[in-house]
Amino acid sequence: SRARAGSLGRMDDPRWARVSGSGVRRIYRLLCLVAYCDHDLHPAERALLEVYRGRFGIAPEEAALLEEEGRAGRDVRLGRDPLEQRLLLEAMIDVA
């Protein structure tokens, strides 16, 4: 997979502020799963994950743990909040 150019504009979407801390961690973990689905993390995918990490306020150490869980498919689940689901879908399209 390759990260989409020009996708970073969605990071300023005010709806992200309404997603819980656990929600953004679920989203980040799932984005890592998508980024690693071909067993290769392209530099553009890494850059996009870093943008999401920063936007979500996830510390690099925690992001590394979430990334490992996502890459391994551990604790990967979808939240119940429809907004979280919608934003996850949009973000997954960016990363895929």
MARVO-316283 format. One record per residue: x, y, z of N, C-alpha, C, O, CB in turn; residue in one letter. Coordinates in steps of 0.001 Angstrom, whole numbers, plus 500000, padded with zeros to 6 digits. Atoms other than C-alpha are relative to their C-alpha. Glycine has a CB too. Example, Ala and Ser with C-alpha at 12.3 -4.5 7.8 and 13.67 -1.06 7.14 Angstrom:
<recs>
500890498810500000512300495500507800500900501200500000501936501181500665499008500027501246a/499180498810499940513670498940507140499230501090500730499739502198500899500414500462498585s/
</recs>
This chain:
<recs>
500836498808500000500000500000500000500873501245500000502024501207500436499053500004501212s/499282498723500045501055503592499478499096501102500530497921501169500170500472500328498554r/500781498890499457499904506655501391499663500974498884500455501208497971500769500718501138a/500469499074501034497933509098499340500593501390500202500596501927501309498467500076500003r/499526498616499958499496512436498500498793500906500170497728500641499612500807500373498710a/501070499032499833497381515367499596498962499605501037497970500314501209499330500218498703g/500998500463499044495546513410502274500080500735501337499163500627502151500161498518500226s/499779499403498689496899515467505153499011501099500335498903501492501497501384500544500079l/500986498960499737494209518107504776498910499556500947498330500390501641499386500455498722g/501050500517499121491773515869506656500384500072501468499517499983502337499676498572499634r/499569499968498609493849516130509801499485501238500725499416501246501954501514499948500078m/500528498793499381492445519613510408498493499932500210497888500891500689500343501202499157d/501439500176499851488895518252510416499638500125501481500176499387502306499541498623499426d/500339499792498586487297519503513659499319498793500647499248498721501874499103501203500133p/500652501175499426485466516180514091500976499136500796500558498415501702499359499170498898r/499019500800499266488728514577515294499977500335501487500217499456502314501407500224499431w/500008499578498589488417516570518545498897499299500786498955499251502015499823501522500102a/501116500671499329485200514658519319500243498498500202499397497811500775498725500205499199r/499679501421499835486893511224519229500785499836501303501705500603501584500822499449498771v/499365500233498695487941509828522619501466499596499851501917499230498766499241498917500772s/498605500436499987491529509062523584500142498536499627501042498171498870500612500240501363g/499933501412500395490844505333523348499621499846498539500146498970497852499076499137500884s/500404500080501404489158505935520001501145500304499053501333499596498064498859500951499733g/498885499679500892492191507608518453501080498919500069501781498685499085500599501374500361v/499034501095499901494377504778519763499536498783499196500340498116498544500216499610501473r/500537501080500845492066502199518168500234500314498534500643499447497762498491499791500263r/499815499581501394492223504184514926501466499876499605501778499346498539499509501455499792i/498565500062500325496018504479515050500452498553499817501181498233498878500837500680501107y/499633501422500094496394500743515682499502499408498681500235498674498018499418499203501200r/500555500503501257494117499956512726500719500590498786500916499902497785498508500315499923l/499240499397501102495985502418510497501343499288499831501814499098498709500223501516500252l/498740500753500071499197500564511369499769498647499334500588498205498529500605499806501415c/500334501275500634497527497280510397499884500171498490500409499357497731498687499434500576l/500158499740501434496574498757507018501349500313499362501659499811498281499017501165499764v/498706499609500565500016500288506481500921498793499817501704498744498868500676501040500899a/499134501178500056501708496938507145499363498816499270499943497730499253500374499582501397y/500702501142500587499197494793505228500812499301498910500612498111498664498677500452499429c/499159500620501029501753494186502462501387499648500554502307499345499795500140500941498786d/498755500334499296504522493545505045501146500947499657502314500615499856500409498580499675h/498993499011500372506337496654503818499453501378500349498374501755499891500368499902498476d/500429498654499644506094500123505326500751500989499115501947501218499296500250500296501518l/499436499021500926506702502666502570500277501302500764499549501618501705499034500252498789h/499715498735499312508297505993503638498806500963500036498641501704501005501168500683499331p/501182499120499999505098507830502639498986499538501054498307500358501673499335500024498594a/500892500524498964503097505533504925500529500371501380499760500756502261499855498464499873e/499387499616498721505556506172507771499719501473500283499346501834501399501535499732499985r/500227498561499813505225509919507246498545500276500384498277501095501263500365500775498716a/501411499788499694501433509731507285499657499494501404498901500143502128499119499300498955l/500217500490498632501418507593510442500542501001501024499931501216502071500675498619500195l/499435498998499080503654510193512083499086501217500118498936501781501202501399500440499525e/500933498867499951501207512941511153498802499647500879498395500437501731499527500390498570v/501129500423499166498318510977512656500424499875501465499677500284502354499430498659499495y/499510500127498631500397510176515752500055501359500684499590501526501812501384499344500015r/499906498660499449501122513839516284498640500633500214498402501260501246500825500868499101g/501340499422499899497535514893515642499237499388501157498473500070501841499224499800498695r/500706500687498924496278512290518094500649500227501362500070499864502385499936498519499708f/499321499754498739498793513354520747500529498733500653500584498633501879499075500695500942g/499475501266499488500237509855521087501525500110500062502173500447499071499552498787499098i/498541499935499816503775509745522493500670498952499110500086497902498841500388499774501502a/499302500952500873506363508027520273500121498596500594499998497608499869501374500522499687p/499852501319499368506871505204522805498696499214499935498693498025499617500449500150501465e/501302500668500067503155504424522977499648499661498557499092498598498282498901500884500622e/500276500250501416502852504737519201500743498756499517500208497984498721500398501223499148a/499232501184500400505586502113518792499308498722500472499290497726499748501432500069500567a/500733501164499491503595499690520971498727499760499193498425498624498825499652500192501485l/501226500121500792500354500398519099500318499507498589499578498708498016499260501352499938l/499589500409501340502190499985515803500314498507499970499923497804499038501223500814499537e/499674501425499932503533496588516855498725499165500120498597498123499477500941499715501192e/501274500714499858500051495499517936499245499980498665498700498951498267499127500659501102e/500677499927501288498595496689514636500659499118498958499980498403498222499965501424499510g/499261500803500976501302495051512556499758498508500237499659497727499290501511500315500073r/500211501405499649500756491767514423498519499616500011498185498439500149500612499713501359a/501432500281499969496960492088514321499460499726501392498420499085501541499701498836499124g/500424500198498617496711492107518139499144501166500479499448502331500224501218499829500914r/500880499000499380493897493929519937499467501004498982499260502176499298500745500741501108d/500519499136501060492630495331516649498480499855499989497941498786499702500622499633498595v/501460500035499991488979496248516963499449501362499627500118502389499745499467499565501376r/500695498798500432486518498787515713499152500526501145498451499759501806499128499721498755l/500836499399498966484892501206518128498543500063499562498231499898498382500505501399500344g/501445499949500284481109501558518357499510501374499571498433501493498989499228499565501213r/500403498627500314480981505324517891499965500202498482500983500007497818500967501020500661d/500095499806501455479698506107514357500988501039499462501498500884498352498591500417499634p/499031498997500443481931509205514149501391499385499926502117499599498954500000501220500950l/498700500674500011484994507155515081500101499079498785501136499038498119500212499195501309e/500005500907501150484027504596512430500163500763498690500913500341497809498706499186499971q/499928499193501229483563507281509767501411500558499797501967500479498701498974501160500052r/498660499421500112486881508978510512501048498919499760502017499140499033500347500795501263l/499091501120500255488646505611510624499965499626498526501012499439497907499628498779500872l/500125500356501416487302504774507178500722501020499120501452500642498204498515499904499597l/499314498964500781488511508111505787501516499900500138502248500035499158499533501388500437e/498562500095499762491929507677507394500582498743499340501692498775498809500291499990501514a/499519501229500632492242504091506136500151500182498502501081499642497903499051498840500290m/499889499723501441491615505295502594501292500774499729501962500540498723498759500806499487i/498763499222500162494487507762503058501233499106500062502165499270499274500093501087501077d/498820500816499757496904505110504297500116498876498978501225498466498634499963499425501409v/499978501162500916495923502326501875500675500299498681500766499423497821498593499522499732a/
</recs>
